[in-house]
């Protein structure tokens, strides 16, 4: 079975270019349900990981996951990661 290529107009619509710092944690997407949210992140070493609230990411903890963003906390301080280019 031959593999079909994605039509150019579909690829263009589904692709967003964004500048990212490859040395930082980057949010790739969020998924799941309101009661069981998950997120896909890119780690500074290039690996990807699926995380949920309470997951450890380096020396930070996933505090919460909203639609298109993740709050990471450390030492009582939190900051939001958002999907680049969104």
MARBA-3410 file (N, C-alpha, C, O; in Angstrom, 1 decimal):
86
0.8,-1.2,0.0,0.0,0.0,0.0,0.9,1.2,0.0,1.8,1.4,0.9 ~ 0.7,2.1,-1.0,1.5,3.3,-1.1,1.0,4.4,0.0,-0.2,4.5,0.2 ~ 2.0,5.0,0.5,1.7,6.1,1.5,1.4,7.4,0.8,2.2,7.8,0.0 ~ 0.3,8.0,1.1,-0.1,9.3,0.5,0.5,10.4,1.2,0.7,10.4,2.5 ~ 0.9,11.5,0.5,1.5,12.7,1.1,0.3,13.6,1.5,-0.8,13.6,0.9
0.6,14.3,2.6,-0.4,15.3,3.0,-0.5,16.4,2.0,0.5,17.0,1.6 ~ -1.7,16.8,1.5,-1.9,17.9,0.6,-1.3,19.2,1.2,-1.4,19.4,2.4 ~ -0.6,20.0,0.4,0.0,21.2,0.8,-0.9,22.1,1.6,-0.5,22.7,2.6 ~ -2.1,22.3,1.1,-3.0,23.2,1.8,-3.4,22.7,3.2,-3.6,23.5,4.1 ~ -3.5,21.4,3.4,-3.7,20.8,4.7,-2.5,21.0,5.6,-2.7,21.4,6.8
-1.3,20.8,5.1,-0.1,20.9,5.9,0.1,22.4,6.3,0.4,22.7,7.4 ~ -0.2,23.3,5.4,-0.1,24.7,5.7,-1.1,25.2,6.8,-0.7,26.0,7.6 ~ -2.3,24.7,6.7,-3.3,25.0,7.7,-3.0,24.4,9.1,-3.3,25.0,10.1 ~ -2.4,23.2,9.1,-2.1,22.5,10.4,-0.7,22.9,11.0,-0.4,22.5,12.1 ~ 0.0,23.7,10.3,1.4,24.1,10.8,1.5,25.5,11.2,1.0,26.4,10.4
2.0,25.8,12.3,2.3,27.1,12.8,3.8,27.2,13.1,4.3,26.4,13.8 ~ 4.4,28.2,12.5,5.8,28.4,12.7,6.0,29.3,14.0,5.2,30.2,14.2 ~ 7.0,28.9,14.8,7.2,29.7,16.1,8.7,29.5,16.4,9.3,28.5,16.3 ~ 9.2,30.6,17.0,10.6,30.6,17.5,10.5,29.9,18.9,9.7,30.4,19.7 ~ 11.3,28.9,19.1,11.4,28.3,20.4,12.8,28.2,20.8,13.7,28.0,20.0
13.1,28.3,22.1,14.4,28.1,22.7,14.5,26.6,23.0,13.8,26.1,23.9 ~ 15.3,25.9,22.3,15.5,24.5,22.4,16.1,24.1,23.8,16.2,22.9,24.1 ~ 16.6,25.0,24.6,17.1,24.7,25.9,16.1,24.9,27.0,16.3,24.6,28.1 ~ 14.8,25.2,26.6,13.7,25.4,27.5,12.7,24.2,27.3,12.8,23.5,26.3 ~ 11.9,24.1,28.3,10.7,23.2,28.2,9.7,23.8,27.3,9.4,25.0,27.5
9.2,23.1,26.3,8.2,23.7,25.3,7.0,22.9,25.4,7.0,21.6,25.3 ~ 5.8,23.6,25.5,4.5,22.9,25.5,4.2,22.6,24.0,4.1,23.6,23.2 ~ 3.9,21.4,23.7,3.5,21.0,22.3,2.0,20.9,22.1,1.5,21.2,21.1 ~ 1.3,20.5,23.2,-0.1,20.4,23.1,-0.8,20.0,24.4,-0.1,19.4,25.3 ~ -2.1,20.2,24.5,-2.8,19.7,25.6,-3.9,18.8,25.1,-4.4,18.9,24.0
-4.3,17.8,26.0,-5.4,16.9,25.6,-6.0,16.3,26.8,-5.7,16.7,27.9 ~ -6.9,15.4,26.6,-7.6,14.7,27.7,-8.9,15.4,28.0,-9.5,16.2,27.2 ~ -9.4,15.1,29.2,-10.7,15.7,29.6,-10.5,16.7,30.7,-9.4,16.8,31.2 ~ -11.5,17.4,31.1,-11.4,18.4,32.2,-11.0,17.7,33.5,-10.3,18.2,34.3 ~ -11.5,16.4,33.7,-11.2,15.7,34.9,-9.9,14.9,34.8,-9.3,14.5,35.9
-9.3,14.8,33.6,-8.1,14.0,33.5,-7.2,14.7,32.4,-7.0,14.1,31.3 ~ -6.8,16.0,32.6,-6.0,16.6,31.5,-4.6,16.1,31.4,-4.0,15.6,32.4 ~ -4.1,16.1,30.2,-2.7,15.8,30.0,-2.1,16.8,29.0,-2.8,17.5,28.4 ~ -0.8,16.8,29.0,-0.1,17.7,28.1,1.1,16.9,27.5,1.7,16.0,28.1 ~ 1.5,17.3,26.3,2.7,16.8,25.7,3.8,17.9,25.6,3.5,19.0,25.1
4.9,17.7,26.2,6.0,18.7,26.3,7.3,18.2,25.7,7.5,17.0,25.6 ~ 8.1,19.1,25.2,9.4,18.8,24.7,10.4,19.3,25.8,10.4,20.4,26.2 ~ 11.2,18.3,26.2,12.2,18.6,27.2,13.5,19.2,26.6,13.7,19.0,25.4 ~ 14.3,19.9,27.4,15.5,20.5,26.8,16.5,19.5,26.2,17.3,19.9,25.3 ~ 16.4,18.2,26.5,17.3,17.2,25.9,16.7,16.7,24.6,17.3,15.8,24.0
15.6,17.2,24.1,15.0,16.8,22.9,13.9,15.7,23.0,13.2,15.5,22.0 ~ 13.8,15.1,24.1,12.8,14.1,24.3,11.4,14.7,24.5,11.3,15.9,25.0 ~ 10.4,13.9,24.2,9.0,14.4,24.5,8.5,13.6,25.7,8.9,12.4,25.9 ~ 7.5,14.2,26.4,7.0,13.5,27.6,5.5,13.9,27.7,5.1,15.0,27.5 ~ 4.7,12.9,28.1,3.3,13.2,28.4,3.2,13.4,29.9,3.6,12.5,30.6
2.6,14.5,30.3,2.5,14.8,31.7,1.0,15.0,32.1,0.2,15.3,31.3 ~ 0.8,14.9,33.4,-0.5,15.2,34.0,-0.2,16.1,35.3,0.9,16.1,35.7 ~ -1.3,16.7,35.9,-1.1,17.4,37.1,-0.4,16.5,38.1,-0.8,15.3,38.4 ~ 0.6,17.0,38.8,1.4,16.3,39.8,2.7,15.7,39.2,3.5,15.3,40.0 ~ 2.8,15.6,37.9,4.0,15.1,37.3,5.2,16.0,37.6,5.1,17.2,37.6
6.4,15.4,37.7,7.6,16.1,37.9,8.2,16.3,36.5,8.3,15.4,35.7 ~ 8.7,17.6,36.3,9.4,18.0,35.1,10.7,18.7,35.6,10.7,19.8,35.9 ~ 11.8,17.9,35.6,13.0,18.5,36.2,12.8,18.7,37.6,12.4,17.9,38.4 ~ 13.0,20.0,38.0,12.8,20.4,39.4,11.5,21.1,39.6,11.4,21.8,40.7 ~ 10.6,21.0,38.7,9.3,21.6,38.8,8.2,20.6,38.8,8.4,19.4,38.4
7.0,21.0,39.2,5.8,20.1,39.2,4.7,20.7,38.4,4.5,21.9,38.4 ~ 4.1,19.8,37.6,2.9,20.3,36.8,1.8,20.6,37.8,1.3,19.7,38.5 ~ 1.4,21.9,38.0,0.4,22.3,38.9,-1.0,22.1,38.3,-1.9,21.6,39.0 ~ -1.2,22.6,37.1,-2.5,22.4,36.4,-2.3,22.5,34.9,-1.3,23.0,34.4 ~ -3.3,22.0,34.2,-3.3,22.0,32.8,-4.6,22.6,32.3,-5.7,22.0,32.7
-4.6,23.6,31.5,-5.7,24.2,30.9,-5.6,24.0,29.4,-4.7,23.4,28.9 ~ -6.7,24.4,28.7,-6.7,24.3,27.3,-5.5,25.2,26.7,-5.6,26.4,26.7 ~ -4.5,24.6,26.2,-3.4,25.3,25.5,-2.3,25.8,26.5,-1.5,26.6,26.0 ~ -2.4,25.5,27.7,-1.3,26.0,28.6,-1.2,25.1,29.8,-2.1,24.3,30.2 ~ 0.0,25.1,30.4,0.4,24.3,31.6,1.1,25.2,32.6,1.9,26.0,32.3
0.7,25.0,33.9,1.3,25.8,35.0,2.4,24.8,35.6,2.0,23.7,36.0 ~ 3.6,25.3,35.7,4.7,24.6,36.4,5.0,25.3,37.6,5.1,26.6,37.6 ~ 5.2,24.6,38.7,5.5,25.3,40.0,6.8,24.7,40.6,7.2,23.6,40.4 ~ 7.4,25.6,41.4,8.6,25.3,42.1,8.7,26.2,43.3,8.7,27.4,43.1 ~ 8.8,25.7,44.5,9.0,26.5,45.7,7.9,27.5,45.9,8.2,28.6,46.4
6.7,27.2,45.6,5.6,28.1,45.8,5.3,29.1,44.8,4.4,29.9,44.9 ~ 6.2,29.1,43.7,6.0,30.0,42.6,5.7,29.2,41.3,6.3,28.2,41.0 ~ 4.7,29.7,40.6,4.2,29.0,39.4,4.4,30.0,38.2,4.4,31.2,38.3 ~ 4.6,29.3,37.0,4.6,30.1,35.8,3.9,29.3,34.7,3.9,28.0,34.8 ~ 3.4,29.9,33.7,2.6,29.3,32.7,3.5,29.0,31.4,4.3,29.8,31.0
3.3,27.8,30.9,3.9,27.5,29.5,2.7,27.6,28.6,1.6,27.0,28.9 ~ 2.9,28.2,27.4,1.8,28.2,26.4,2.4,27.6,25.1,3.6,27.6,24.9 ~ 1.5,27.1,24.3,2.0,26.6,23.0,2.6,27.7,22.2,1.9,28.7,21.9 ~ 3.8,27.6,21.7,4.4,28.6,20.9,3.6,28.9,19.7,3.1,28.0,19.0 ~ 3.5,30.2,19.3,2.8,30.6,18.1,1.3,30.6,18.2,0.6,30.9,17.2
0.8,30.3,19.4,-0.7,30.3,19.5,-1.2,31.6,20.0,-2.4,31.8,20.2
END
